[in-house]
Amino acid sequence: MSGTVAVPLAPPPRARLRSAVRLAVCAAVPWFLCLWWGTSTVPVPAALPAVLILRDDVYDAPRRGWERLVGVVVGVALTTLVLHWLPPPTASSVASLSAAASVSFLAVLACGCAGMYLMYQGGAPNQQVLVSALVIYATALPGYALARLAESAVGIAAVVLLGPLLWPPDPYRSAATGLGTYRGELDDLLGAVAAQLGAGGPPTVPGLPEDAELWLRPRSGLAAFERAARRTRLPRLYLRTPARPPDGLEERLRLAARTALTLQYFTEELRERARADGPARTDGPARPPGTVPDPALRELAPLVRATARALDAALRGADCAADLDRARELDLAHRAAHPTRHDAVLRAGLHLTHEAVAAHLSARL
């Protein structure tokens, strides 16, 4: 489903079809507008914004469009200024590998790179500056620079105005869907960890997620939710959502983002314990012959299961008080039975998870 939260599963065919049709319409409309206007016979820059700007978060199109338009303007201005002082490339100069053509290209390249990195926005350079500069340099025809500016502006305007009107997504529903998917995957992960711990040893390294994609989803979902809440100031035409989000959704998203950090710490410590115990095994949880199961890790399995139940209930918005009390009891029992420092480090992630769930529960009361 298109929306403001990147759902880990592939969108259904209907949502993909809608995205494709939205992109096609937002590319075709500015194309024919520029043909009618007479900017050029092949107004490709008018269709490019639909491909480069339009994303699942259609309400982010104004920001992306503004960044692209500014990049086009700066790139066109830089190349126009350079070619005013240095000779533009011609067929004869390129064929003869003249020094003048090389100097002008290097000047455009240097100015484009400088402008791209000086306009650093959103954690990334504005690549449109260099792209526009090189395109104008390669097409040094009279009037092409103004035509590219006009066509880019028409394409961006079409995406900004039409994108949110074509099957507008419901960002709050997308946030709830993303949270539900994350909750299911997290429950599966903790269940697998508890099963492997119950076998008497830490999960093997391949048994844990190697990347941070799972742990980053709650944070990105919360950020998207906050952007959606700010968009309630937009005209109702551009936001097909209720005036207020569903009750408790923001709090559950914040809990998911907070506990993602603590559980990532816990799984990372398990990974280090697995590396310390020997090479990773991919053929099941059975330990090699002649080794003694670790009782501390085996007794940690019920604690992981209880923590998973408490967190799952909290993320669903259900009553988690009983599950949280059970998890805390198991935590205290494990601390009393195995008061070693290494086990304390291993339990820290679960203990912090309990504290986050307790704070969430107290805020609801």
LUMSE-978487 format. One record per atom (N, C-alpha, C): residue in one letter; x, y, z. Coordinates in steps of 0.1 Angstrom, whole numbers, padded with zeros to 4 digits, always signed. Each point is the difference from the previous one (the first is absolute). Layout:
<sites>
aXYZ
...
</sites>
This chain:
<sites>
m+0008-0012+0000
m-0008+0012+0000
m+0009+0012+0000
s-0003+0010-0008
s+0007+0012-0001
s-0003+0008+0013
g+0011+0007+0005
g-0003+0007+0012
g+0013+0006+0005
t+0001+0004+0012
t+0011+0007+0006
t+0009-0009+0007
v-0003-0013+0002
v+0008-0009+0007
v+0004-0011-0010
a+0013-0003+0000
a+0005-0010-0009
a-0003-0014+0006
v-0010-0006-0005
v-0004-0013+0005
v+0010-0011-0006
p+0005-0009+0008
p+0010-0009-0004
p-0004-0009-0011
l-0013-0004+0000
l-0005-0009-0010
l-0003+0008-0013
a+0000-0008-0011
a-0003+0007-0013
a-0014+0004+0000
p-0004+0011-0006
p-0013+0005+0000
p-0009-0010-0009
p-0013+0000+0003
p-0008-0009-0008
p-0001+0005-0015
p-0004-0009-0009
p-0001+0004-0014
p-0008+0012-0003
r-0012+0002+0007
r-0008+0012-0002
r+0008+0012+0003
a+0007+0000+0012
a+0008+0012+0003
a+0011+0003-0010
r+0006-0010-0005
r+0011+0002-0010
r-0006+0005-0013
l-0012-0005-0003
l-0006+0005-0012
l-0004+0015+0001
r-0005+0004+0012
r-0003+0014+0002
r+0012+0009+0000
s+0011-0005+0005
s+0013+0008+0000
s+0005+0001-0015
a-0002-0010-0008
a+0005+0001-0014
a-0009+0009-0007
v-0013+0000+0002
v-0009+0009-0007
v+0002+0014+0004
r+0002+0002+0013
r+0003+0014+0005
r+0013+0005-0006
l+0010-0008-0001
l+0012+0005-0007
l-0002+0003-0014
a-0007-0009-0007
a-0002+0002-0015
a-0008+0013-0002
v-0010+0003+0008
v-0008+0012-0002
v+0008+0012+0003
c+0008+0000+0011
c+0008+0011+0004
c+0012+0003-0010
a+0003-0010-0008
a+0010+0002-0010
a-0006+0004-0014
a-0012-0005-0003
a-0006+0003-0013
a-0006+0014+0000
v-0006+0004+0011
v-0006+0014+0000
v+0010+0011-0003
p+0011+0001+0007
p+0010+0011-0003
p+0006-0002-0014
w+0002-0012-0004
w+0005-0002-0014
w-0009+0007-0010
f-0013-0003+0000
f-0009+0006-0010
f-0002+0015+0003
l+0001+0004+0012
l-0001+0014+0003
l+0012+0008-0007
c+0012-0006+0001
c+0012+0007-0006
c-0001-0001-0015
l-0005-0011-0006
l-0002-0001-0014
l-0010+0011-0005
w-0011+0002+0008
w-0009+0010-0004
w+0006+0014+0002
w+0008+0002+0010
w+0007+0013+0002
w+0011+0002-0010
g+0006-0010-0005
g+0010+0001-0011
g+0014+0002+0006
t+0003-0005+0012
t+0013+0002+0005
t+0010-0008-0008
s-0003-0012-0004
s+0008-0008-0009
s-0008-0011-0006
t+0006-0007-0009
t-0008-0011-0006
t+0001-0013+0008
v+0010-0001+0008
v+0001-0012+0009
v+0003+0005+0014
p-0011+0003+0008
p+0002+0006+0013
p+0003-0011+0011
v+0011-0007-0001
v+0003-0010+0009
v+0001+0005+0015
p+0007+0012+0002
p+0000+0005+0014
p-0013+0002+0006
a-0011+0002-0007
a-0013+0001+0006
a-0005-0013+0006
a+0004-0011-0006
a-0005-0013+0005
a+0009-0006+0010
l+0012+0005+0001
l+0010-0006+0010
l-0004+0002+0015
p-0006+0012+0004
p-0003+0001+0014
p-0010-0011+0005
a-0009-0005-0008
a-0009-0010+0005
a+0008-0013+0003
v+0011-0003-0007
v+0008-0011+0003
v+0009+0002+0012
l+0006+0012+0001
l+0010+0003+0010
l-0005+0005+0013
i-0012+0006+0000
i-0006+0006+0012
i-0010-0009+0006
l-0009-0005-0008
l-0012-0007+0006
l+0005-0013+0007
r-0004-0001+0012
r+0003-0012+0009
r-0013-0004+0006
d+0001-0011+0009
d-0012-0004+0007
d-0006+0011+0009
d+0009+0008+0005
d-0004+0012+0008
d-0003+0011-0009
v-0012+0001-0006
v-0003+0010-0010
v-0001+0014+0006
y-0002+0001+0013
y-0001+0013+0006
y+0014+0006+0002
d+0010-0008-0002
d+0014+0005+0000
d+0004+0006-0013
a-0008+0000-0010
a+0003+0005-0014
a+0003+0015+0000
p-0007+0008+0008
p+0004+0014+0000
p+0015+0003+0004
r+0004-0007+0010
r+0014+0002+0005
r+0010-0005-0011
r-0003-0012-0005
r+0009-0006-0010
r+0000+0009-0013
g-0012+0004-0003
g-0001+0009-0012
g+0008+0013+0001
w-0001+0006+0012
w+0007+0013+0002
w+0015-0003-0001
e+0005-0011+0006
e+0014-0002+0000
e+0005-0003-0015
r-0008-0007-0007
r+0003-0003-0014
r+0000+0013-0008
l-0010+0009+0002
l+0000+0012-0008
l+0011+0009+0003
v+0004+0001+0013
v+0012+0008+0003
v+0012-0005-0006
g+0002-0014+0000
g+0011-0006-0006
g+0001+0003-0015
v-0011-0001-0007
v+0000+0003-0014
v+0004+0015-0002
v-0006+0009+0007
v+0003+0014-0002
v+0015+0003+0003
v+0006-0006+0010
v+0014+0002+0003
v+0009-0006-0010
g-0004-0012-0005
g+0008-0007-0010
g+0000+0007-0013
v-0012+0005-0004
v-0001+0008-0013
v+0008+0013+0001
a-0001+0006+0012
a+0007+0013+0001
a+0015-0002+0000
l+0005-0011+0007
l+0015-0002+0000
l+0005-0003-0014
t-0007-0009-0008
t+0005-0003-0013
t-0001+0012-0009
t-0011+0008+0001
t-0001+0012-0009
t+0011+0010+0003
l+0004+0001+0013
l+0011+0010+0003
l+0013-0005-0005
v+0003-0014+0002
v+0012-0005-0005
v+0002+0001-0015
l-0011-0003-0007
l+0000+0000-0015
l+0000+0015-0005
h-0003+0009+0008
h+0001+0014-0004
h+0015+0005-0001
w+0008-0006+0008
w+0015+0003+0000
w+0008-0010-0008
l-0004-0012+0000
l+0008-0011-0007
l-0008-0005-0012
p+0006-0004-0010
p-0007-0004-0012
p-0008-0013+0002
p-0012-0001-0005
p-0008-0012+0002
p+0006-0011-0009
p-0004-0013+0002
p+0005-0010-0008
p-0006+0000-0014
t+0007-0003-0010
t-0005-0002-0013
t+0005-0013-0006
a-0006-0004-0011
a+0004-0012-0006
a+0014-0001-0004
s+0005+0011-0005
s+0014+0000-0004
s+0010+0000+0012
s-0004+0007+0010
s+0009+0001+0012
s+0000-0014+0007
v-0011-0007+0000
v+0000-0013+0006
v+0008-0010-0008
a-0002+0001-0013
a+0008-0009-0009
a+0015+0002+0001
s+0004+0012+0002
s+0014+0003+0001
s+0005+0000+0014
l-0008-0003+0010
l+0004+0000+0014
l+0007+0013+0004
s-0006+0011-0004
s+0006+0013+0003
s+0001+0002+0015
a+0010+0008+0003
a+0002+0004+0014
a-0011+0009+0005
a-0006+0008-0008
a-0011+0009+0004
a-0012-0008+0004
a-0004-0010-0007
a-0011-0008+0004
a+0002-0008+0013
s+0013-0004+0002
s+0003-0007+0013
s-0001+0009+0011
v+0005+0012-0002
v+0000+0010+0011
v-0014+0004+0004
s-0009+0002-0010
s-0013+0004+0003
s-0008-0012+0007
f+0003-0012-0004
f-0007-0011+0006
f+0005-0001+0015
l+0013+0001+0002
l+0005-0001+0014
l-0006+0011+0009
a-0001+0012-0006
a-0006+0011+0007
a-0014-0002+0004
v-0008-0006-0010
v-0014-0003+0003
v-0001-0011+0011
l+0009-0010-0001
l+0000-0011+0009
l+0003+0005+0014
a+0010+0008+0001
a+0005+0005+0013
a-0011+0009+0007
c-0006+0009-0008
c-0011+0009+0005
c-0012-0009+0004
g-0004-0010-0008
g-0011-0008+0003
g+0002-0008+0013
c+0012-0006+0001
c+0003-0007+0013
c-0001+0009+0012
a+0006+0012-0002
a+0000+0009+0012
a-0014+0004+0003
g-0008+0004-0010
g-0014+0003+0003
g-0008-0011+0006
m+0003-0012-0005
m-0008-0012+0005
m+0003-0002+0015
y+0013+0001+0005
y+0003-0002+0014
y-0003+0012+0008
l+0000+0012-0005
l-0003+0012+0007
l-0015+0000+0004
m-0008-0006-0009
m-0015-0001+0002
m-0003-0013+0007
y+0007-0003+0010
y-0003-0013+0008
y-0013+0001+0007
q-0010-0009-0003
q-0013+0001+0007
q-0004-0015+0002
g-0006-0002+0012
g-0006-0013+0003
g+0011-0011+0001
g+0012+0004+0004
g+0010-0010+0001
g+0007-0004-0013
a-0003+0006-0011
a+0006-0004-0013
a+0002+0013-0008
p+0010-0001-0009
p+0002+0012-0009
p-0012+0000-0011
n-0002+0012-0005
n-0010+0003-0010
n+0006-0004-0013
q-0002-0012-0005
q+0007-0005-0012
q-0006+0007-0012
q-0012+0006+0001
q-0006+0006-0012
q+0009+0012-0005
v+0008+0006+0009
v+0008+0011-0004
v+0010-0005-0011
l+0007-0011+0003
l+0010-0005-0009
l-0007-0006-0013
v-0011-0007+0002
v-0007-0006-0011
v-0004+0011-0010
s-0006+0011+0005
s-0005+0010-0009
s+0012+0007-0006
a+0011+0002+0007
a+0011+0007-0005
a+0006-0008-0012
l+0001-0013+0001
l+0006-0008-0010
l-0009-0001-0012
v-0013-0001+0002
v-0010-0001-0011
v+0000+0013-0008
i+0001+0012+0007
i+0000+0012-0008
i+0013+0001-0007
y+0011-0004+0006
y+0013+0000-0007
y+0000-0009-0013
a-0006-0011+0001
a+0000-0010-0011
a-0010+0005-0011
t-0010+0009+0004
t-0010+0004-0010
t+0001+0016-0001
a+0012+0004-0004
a+0002+0015+0000
a-0007+0006-0012
l-0013+0000+0000
l-0008+0006-0011
l-0007+0013+0005
p-0002+0009-0009
p-0006+0013+0004
p-0014-0003+0005
g-0003+0005+0012
g-0014-0001+0006
g-0002-0013+0007
y+0009-0010+0000
y-0003-0013+0006
y+0000+0002+0016
a+0008+0009+0005
a+0001+0001+0015
a-0014+0005+0005
l-0005+0010-0007
l-0013+0005+0005
l-0011-0010-0002
a+0001-0008-0011
a-0010-0010-0003
a+0000-0011+0011
r+0012-0003+0005
r+0001-0011+0010
r-0005+0006+0013
l+0002+0012+0003
l-0005+0006+0012
l-0015+0000+0000
a-0006+0004-0011
a-0015+0000-0001
a-0006-0013+0001
e+0006-0010-0007
e-0005-0014+0000
e+0001-0006+0013
s+0011+0002+0007
s+0002-0005+0014
s-0010+0006+0009
a-0003+0013-0001
a-0010+0006+0009
a-0014-0005-0003
v-0003-0002-0012
v-0013-0006-0004
v-0002-0014+0006
g+0011-0008-0002
g-0001-0014+0005
g-0001-0001+0015
i+0007+0009+0007
i+0000+0000+0015
i-0014+0005+0005
a-0005+0010-0007
a-0013+0005+0004
a-0011-0011-0002
a+0001-0007-0011
a-0010-0011-0002
a+0001-0011+0011
v+0012-0004+0003
v+0002-0010+0011
v-0006+0005+0013
v+0003+0012+0004
v-0004+0006+0013
v-0015+0001+0000
l-0006+0004-0011
l-0015+0002+0001
l-0008-0012-0003
l+0005-0009-0009
l-0008-0012-0003
l+0003-0012+0009
g+0013-0001+0004
g+0003-0012+0008
g-0009-0003+0012
p-0002+0010+0009
p-0008-0003+0011
p-0015-0002-0003
l-0004+0004-0012
l-0014-0001-0004
l-0004-0013-0005
l+0010-0008-0005
l-0002-0013-0007
l+0001-0011+0011
w-0011-0005+0005
w+0000-0011+0010
w+0008+0004+0012
p-0003+0011+0007
p+0008+0005+0011
p+0001-0011+0011
p+0012-0003+0005
p+0001-0010+0011
p-0005+0006+0013
d-0003-0010+0009
d-0003+0004+0014
d+0012-0003+0008
p+0008+0010+0004
p+0012-0002+0007
p-0002-0007+0014
y-0011+0003+0007
y-0002-0006+0013
y-0003-0015-0002
r-0007-0004-0010
r-0002-0014-0002
r+0013-0007-0004
s+0008+0007-0008
s+0013-0006-0004
s+0009-0001+0012
a+0000+0009+0010
a+0008-0001+0012
a-0005-0012+0008
a-0013-0002+0001
a-0005-0011+0008
a+0004-0013-0007
t-0001-0001-0013
t+0004-0012-0008
t+0015-0003+0002
g+0009+0011-0001
g+0014-0002+0002
g+0003-0005+0015
l-0007+0006+0009
l+0002-0004+0014
l-0004-0015+0002
g-0011-0004-0006
g-0005-0014+0001
g+0010-0010-0006
t+0006+0004-0011
t+0009-0009-0007
t+0013-0001+0008
y+0005+0012+0006
y+0012-0001+0008
y-0003-0008+0013
r-0012+0001+0006
r-0003-0008+0012
r+0000-0015-0003
g-0005-0004-0012
g+0000-0014-0003
g+0014-0005-0003
e+0008+0007-0007
e+0014-0004-0002
e+0008+0000+0013
l-0002+0010+0008
l+0007+0000+0013
l-0004-0012+0009
d-0012-0004+0000
d-0005-0011+0008
d+0006-0013-0006
d+0001-0001-0013
d+0006-0012-0006
d+0015-0001+0004
l+0007+0012+0000
l+0014+0000+0003
l+0003-0004+0014
l-0008+0006+0010
l+0002-0003+0014
l-0004-0015+0003
g-0010-0005-0007
g-0004-0014+0002
g+0012-0009-0005
a+0006+0003-0011
a+0011-0008-0005
a+0012+0001+0010
v+0003+0012+0005
v+0011+0002+0010
v-0003-0009+0012
a-0013+0001+0005
a-0003-0008+0012
a+0001-0015-0002
a-0003-0004-0012
a+0001-0015-0003
a+0014-0004+0000
q+0009+0008-0006
q+0014-0003+0000
q+0007+0001+0013
l-0005+0010+0008
l+0006+0000+0014
l-0005-0011+0008
g-0012-0005-0002
g-0005-0012+0007
g+0008-0012-0003
a+0007+0000-0011
a+0009-0012-0004
a+0013+0000+0008
g+0002+0011+0008
g+0012+0000+0008
g+0012+0008-0005
g-0002+0008-0011
g+0011+0008-0005
g-0005+0012-0007
p+0008+0010-0003
p-0004+0012-0006
p-0004-0003-0015
p-0008+0008-0006
p-0003-0002-0014
p+0012+0002-0008
t+0001-0008-0011
t+0012+0002-0009
t-0001+0013-0007
v+0011+0005-0005
v+0000+0013-0006
v-0009+0001-0012
p-0001-0010-0009
p-0011+0001-0010
p-0014+0000+0005
g-0002-0004+0012
g-0014+0000+0006
g-0005+0014+0004
l+0008+0010-0001
l-0004+0014+0004
l+0001+0009-0013
p-0008+0010+0000
p+0001+0009-0012
p+0013+0007+0000
e+0007+0000-0012
e+0013+0006-0001
e-0001+0015-0003
d-0011+0004-0005
d-0001+0014-0003
d-0010+0007+0010
a-0001+0013-0001
a-0008+0008+0009
a-0013+0003-0005
e-0005-0006-0011
e-0012+0003-0007
e-0012-0002+0010
l+0000-0011+0007
l-0012-0002+0009
l+0000+0010+0011
w+0011+0004+0005
w+0001+0009+0012
w-0003+0015-0005
l+0002+0003-0012
l-0002+0014-0005
l-0014+0002-0004
r-0008-0010-0002
r-0014+0002-0005
r-0008+0008+0010
p+0000-0003+0014
p-0008+0008+0009
p+0004+0015+0000
r+0013+0003-0001
r+0004+0014+0000
r-0005+0007-0013
s+0001-0007-0012
s-0004+0006-0012
s-0016+0002+0000
g-0006-0010+0006
g-0015+0000+0001
g-0005+0012+0009
l+0007+0002+0011
l-0003+0011+0009
l+0002+0013-0007
a+0012+0002-0007
a+0002+0012-0007
a-0010+0003-0011
a-0005-0011-0007
a-0010+0002-0010
a-0013+0004+0006
f-0003-0006+0012
f-0013+0004+0007
f+0001+0014+0004
e+0011+0005+0005
e+0001+0014+0004
e-0002+0009-0012
r+0006-0003-0012
r-0002+0008-0012
r-0015+0000-0004
a-0006-0012+0001
a-0014+0000-0003
a-0009+0008+0009
a+0004+0001+0013
a-0008+0008+0009
a+0002+0015-0003
r+0012+0004-0005
r+0002+0014-0003
r-0008+0003-0013
r-0002-0010-0008
r-0007+0003-0013
r-0015+0003+0002
t-0005-0002+0012
t-0014+0003+0002
t-0003+0015-0003
r+0011+0008+0000
r-0002+0014-0004
r-0003+0002-0014
l+0003-0010-0009
l-0002+0001-0014
l-0015+0000-0003
p-0004+0005-0012
p-0014+0000-0003
p-0006-0015+0000
r-0012-0001+0004
r-0006-0014+0001
r+0001-0007-0013
l+0001+0007-0011
l+0001-0006-0013
l+0012-0009-0001
y+0011+0004+0007
y+0012-0007-0001
y+0003-0010+0011
l-0009-0002+0009
l+0002-0009+0011
l-0012-0008+0003
r-0001-0013-0005
r-0011-0008+0002
r+0002-0008+0013
t-0001+0007+0011
t+0002-0005+0013
t-0009+0007+0010
p-0003-0006+0011
p-0008+0007+0011
p+0008+0011+0006
a-0007+0009+0006
a+0007+0012+0006
a+0009-0004+0011
r-0003-0011+0007
r+0009-0006+0010
r+0003-0014-0002
p+0012-0004+0003
p+0004-0014-0002
p-0007-0009+0010
p+0000-0013-0003
p-0007-0010+0009
p+0006+0001+0014
d-0008-0002+0010
d+0005+0001+0014
d+0011-0010+0003
g+0011+0005+0006
g+0011-0008+0004
g+0010-0004-0010
l-0003+0003-0013
l+0010-0004-0011
l+0013+0007+0002
e+0001+0013+0003
e+0012+0006+0001
e+0008-0005+0012
e-0007-0003+0012
e+0007-0006+0011
e+0006-0013-0003
r-0007-0009-0007
r+0005-0013-0004
r+0011+0001-0009
l+0000+0010-0009
l+0011+0002-0009
l+0013+0004+0007
r-0002+0009+0010
r+0011+0004+0008
r+0006-0011+0009
l-0009-0009+0005
l+0005-0012+0007
l+0008-0009-0009
a-0005-0002-0012
a+0007-0009-0009
a+0014+0006-0003
a+0001+0013-0003
a+0012+0006-0003
a+0010-0001+0012
r-0005+0002+0012
r+0008+0000+0012
r+0005-0015+0003
t-0009-0009-0001
t+0004-0014+0003
t+0008-0006-0011
a+0000+0005-0012
a+0008-0005-0011
a+0015+0002+0004
l+0003+0011+0007
l+0014+0002+0004
l+0004-0010+0011
t-0008-0002+0009
t+0003-0009+0011
t+0001-0015-0005
l-0008-0004-0009
l+0000-0014-0005
l+0011-0002-0010
q+0004+0011-0007
q+0012-0001-0009
q+0012-0002+0009
y+0001+0007+0011
y+0011-0002+0010
y+0000-0015+0005
f-0011-0005+0003
f-0001-0014+0005
f+0005-0010-0011
t-0005+0001-0012
t+0003-0009-0011
t+0015+0002-0004
e+0005+0012+0001
e+0014+0002-0003
e+0009-0007+0010
e-0004+0001+0013
e+0008-0007+0010
e-0001-0015-0002
l-0011-0005-0004
l-0001-0015-0003
l+0009-0003-0011
r+0001+0008-0010
r+0009-0002-0011
r+0014-0001+0004
e+0004+0009+0009
e+0014+0000+0005
e+0002-0013+0008
r-0010-0004+0008
r+0001-0012+0008
r+0002-0012-0009
a-0007+0000-0012
a+0001-0011-0009
a+0014-0001-0007
r+0005+0012-0003
r+0014+0000-0005
r+0010-0005+0010
a-0002+0004+0012
a+0009-0004+0011
a+0000-0015+0002
d-0012-0006-0002
d-0001-0015+0002
d+0005-0008-0011
g+0003+0006-0012
g+0005-0008-0011
g-0006+0004-0013
p+0004-0007-0011
p-0006+0003-0013
p-0015-0002-0001
a-0006+0008-0008
a-0014-0001-0002
a-0005-0013-0005
r-0011-0005+0004
r-0006-0013-0005
r-0013+0003-0006
t-0002-0005-0012
t-0012+0002-0008
t-0009-0012-0001
d+0004-0011+0007
d-0008-0013-0002
d-0009-0002+0012
g-0004+0010+0007
g-0010-0002+0011
g+0006+0004+0014
p-0008+0000+0010
p+0004+0005+0013
p+0009-0010+0008
a+0002-0012-0005
a+0007-0010+0008
a+0015+0004+0002
r+0005-0002+0012
r+0014+0003+0003
r+0009-0011-0005
p+0013+0003-0002
p+0009-0010-0004
p+0002-0010+0011
p+0004-0013-0004
p+0001-0010+0010
p+0011+0004+0010
g-0002-0004+0012
g+0010+0002+0010
g-0001+0013+0007
t-0009+0009-0004
t-0001+0013+0007
t-0012+0000+0010
v+0001+0008+0010
v-0010+0000+0010
v-0009+0012-0002
p-0013-0002+0000
p-0009+0012-0002
p+0002+0010+0011
d-0002+0012-0004
d+0002+0011+0010
d-0014+0002+0007
p+0000-0003+0013
p-0013+0001+0008
p-0005+0014+0000
a+0008+0010+0001
a-0004+0014+0000
a-0008+0004-0012
l+0006-0005-0012
l-0007+0003-0012
l-0013-0007-0002
r+0000-0013+0005
r-0012-0008-0001
r-0011+0006+0008
e+0003+0005+0012
e-0010+0006+0009
e-0004+0014-0004
l+0007+0005-0010
l-0004+0013-0006
l-0011-0001-0010
a-0003-0011-0005
a-0010-0002-0010
a-0014+0004+0005
p-0004-0004+0012
p-0014+0004+0005
p+0000+0015+0002
l+0011+0007+0003
l+0000+0014+0002
l-0002+0007-0014
v+0006-0005-0010
v-0002+0005-0014
v-0014-0001-0004
r-0006-0012+0002
r-0014-0002-0004
r-0010+0009+0008
a+0003+0002+0013
a-0009+0009+0007
a+0001+0014-0004
t+0013+0004-0003
t+0002+0014-0005
t-0007+0002-0014
a+0001-0010-0008
a-0007+0001-0013
a-0015+0001+0001
r-0006-0008+0009
r-0014+0001+0002
r-0004+0014+0006
a+0007+0005+0009
a-0003+0013+0006
a+0001+0011-0011
l+0011+0000-0008
l+0002+0010-0010
l-0011-0001-0011
d-0003-0013-0004
d-0010-0002-0010
d-0013+0006+0004
a-0004-0003+0012
a-0013+0006+0005
a+0000+0015+0001
a+0011+0006+0004
a+0001+0014+0000
a-0001+0006-0014
l+0007-0006-0009
l+0000+0006-0014
l-0014-0002-0006
r-0008-0010+0004
r-0013-0002-0005
r-0010+0009+0007
g+0004+0007+0011
g-0009+0008+0007
g-0008-0007+0011
a+0004-0013+0003
a-0008-0008+0009
a+0006+0002+0014
d-0006-0006+0010
d+0005+0001+0014
d+0012-0010+0001
c+0011+0006+0004
c+0013-0007+0001
c+0005-0001+0014
a-0008+0004+0010
a+0005+0001+0014
a+0004-0014+0005
a-0008-0010-0002
a+0003-0013+0005
a+0012-0006-0006
d+0001+0001-0014
d+0012-0005-0007
d+0013+0008+0005
l-0002+0013+0002
l+0012+0007+0005
l+0004-0004+0014
d-0009-0002+0009
d+0003-0005+0013
d+0007-0013-0001
r-0005-0009-0008
r+0007-0013-0002
r+0014+0001-0005
a+0002+0009-0010
a+0013+0002-0005
a+0010+0005+0010
r-0005+0009+0008
r+0008+0006+0011
r+0004-0010+0010
e-0009-0009+0004
e+0002-0010+0009
e+0011-0010-0005
l-0001-0003-0012
l+0010-0009-0006
l+0014+0007-0001
d+0000+0013-0002
d+0012+0008-0001
d+0007-0001+0014
l-0008+0003+0010
l+0006+0000+0014
l+0005-0014+0004
a-0008-0010-0004
a+0005-0014+0003
a+0013-0004-0007
h+0001+0005-0013
h+0012-0003-0007
h+0012+0007+0006
r-0002+0013+0004
r+0010+0007+0006
r+0005-0006+0013
a-0009-0005+0008
a+0004-0007+0012
a+0007-0013-0002
a-0004-0007-0010
a+0006-0013-0003
a+0013+0001-0007
h+0002+0010-0008
h+0013+0002-0008
h+0004+0014+0001
p+0006+0004+0011
p+0004+0014+0002
p+0014+0003-0006
t+0003-0006-0011
t+0013+0003-0007
t-0001+0013-0008
r+0011+0006-0002
r+0000+0013-0007
r-0004-0002-0015
h+0005-0010-0006
h-0003-0002-0014
h-0015-0003-0002
d-0006-0007+0009
d-0014-0002-0002
d-0008+0012+0003
a+0005+0009+0009
a-0006+0013+0003
a+0000+0008-0013
v+0011+0000-0007
v+0000+0007-0013
v-0010-0005-0010
l-0001-0013+0000
l-0009-0007-0009
l-0015+0003+0003
r-0003+0001+0013
r-0013+0003+0005
r-0004+0015-0002
a+0010+0008-0001
a-0003+0015+0000
a-0010+0004-0011
g+0001-0006-0012
g-0009+0004-0010
g-0014-0004+0003
l-0002-0012+0006
l-0014-0004+0004
l-0005+0009+0012
h+0009+0003+0009
h-0004+0009+0012
h-0004+0013-0005
l+0007+0006-0009
l-0004+0013-0006
l-0013+0000-0008
t-0002-0012-0006
t-0013-0002-0007
t-0011+0000+0010
h+0002-0006+0011
h-0011+0000+0011
h-0003+0014+0005
e+0011+0008+0001
e-0002+0014+0005
e-0008+0008-0010
a+0003-0002-0013
a-0007+0007-0010
a-0015-0004+0000
v-0003-0013+0001
v-0014-0004+0000
v-0007+0005+0012
a+0007+0000+0012
a-0006+0006+0012
a-0003+0014-0001
a+0009+0008-0006
a-0002+0014-0002
a-0012+0003-0010
h-0001-0009-0010
h-0012+0001-0009
h-0013-0003+0007
l+0001-0010+0009
l-0012-0004+0007
l-0004+0010+0010
s+0009+0007+0007
s-0003+0010+0010
s-0006+0012-0007
a+0005+0003-0013
a-0005+0012-0007
a-0015-0002-0004
r-0004-0013-0002
r-0013-0002-0004
r-0010+0001+0011
l+0005-0002+0012
l-0009+0000+0012
l-0004+0014+0005
</sites>
